[in-house]
Amino acid sequence: MTERRMTEINDAGPASLGEMVGQRAVLDQVRVALQASVADDLPFPNALMVGPAGTGKTQAARAIAFEMRSVFHAVLGQVLVTPADLNGLLLAAKDKDVVLIDEAAFIPSEQQHALLLALDQRKIVLAGGKTGRSPHSITLGNFTLLLATTDEYRLIAPLIDRMRLVLRFQFYNEADLAEITRQRCRALNWSIEDKVLLLIAKRSRGVPRLSLRLTQAARRVCRAEGEHTITVCHLLRACELEQIDEIGLGPVEQSYLRVLAAGASRLNVIASMLGLPPRTISQVVEPFLLRVGGGLIVKDDQGRRELTSLGREHLSNHRTNCV
């Protein structure tokens, strides 16, 4: 069987910890835990992986499984709706396997409690159902559980307490983002100008997922024009097509700033003008605007949003060609 040719940038992710870039504090914790697990011939300890979306939690989980020479199981918390969903996942895991539940905060409360009980007892109890048989228990494998989430406080406290490690992922700096992009392009044999790497990093909000997406977009422009090396012109054209400006703001964020150009406004008013739910504005749109460059917006004591001097400067300097 011939090996599948990698064509997507997400296909070329690092397999081992040694290939991972950034998140030094997390990787140091993981290396120590790996060394101890190997020395004691034990599974990797259960861990809570917390941090912004797209900052490498799933990639780190895969690397842990690789280093442990373990089978890797991954599932989204949203799909663990019924006891059967959870039981199927747990029963499939054997000794020393690594089980990742991504977006773990979305596990329903009932299944979180069931998961807690399963971890404590290392077994699950199956009801007899309509057959009238007595409930019976099945012993679980001694596997590793990794819970990845952007919001740890939506998990029940006793479940968090069962996690032996807490791995806190941070936004990446521009140098690390540039190196991640370089690494992926090298793995795919894509040619890219060095100066493009930093320009991509500046537009990626500290998130590798965004830098890789933008790199893939620039590559599409490059190939559409019949060329083989990704240049600044290709990147700028990709930004124009996706309406991404020089610091990574997309069309929604740019519209948000234009709404505030008329003066301070409340969340519900902004949401109405943008046609988005207030929760989406507060949890998806505003966090980056609050932190980028020291903050493009601020909130006052009455909950009103307004532009900072940096926000006004960015809005006035922004050009439609995303240069």
Protein Blocks (a to p, Z undefined) as FASTA:
>chain_A
ZZdddfbfklmgcfbfklpggjklmmmmmmmmmmmmmmnopacdddddeddehiopmmmm
mmmmmmnopacddddfklmmbfklmmmmmmmpcghiacddehkllpcfklmmmmmmmmmn
opacddebjnopacddddddddddddddfblklpcfklmmmpmbdcddddddfklmmmmm
mmmmmmnopacdfklmmmmmmmnnopaklmmmmmmmmmmmmmmnopabdcfklmmmmmmm
nopafkopafklmmmmmmmmnoccdfklmmmmnopafklmmmmmmmmmmmgghiabdcdf
kopacddfklmmmmmmpcfklZZ
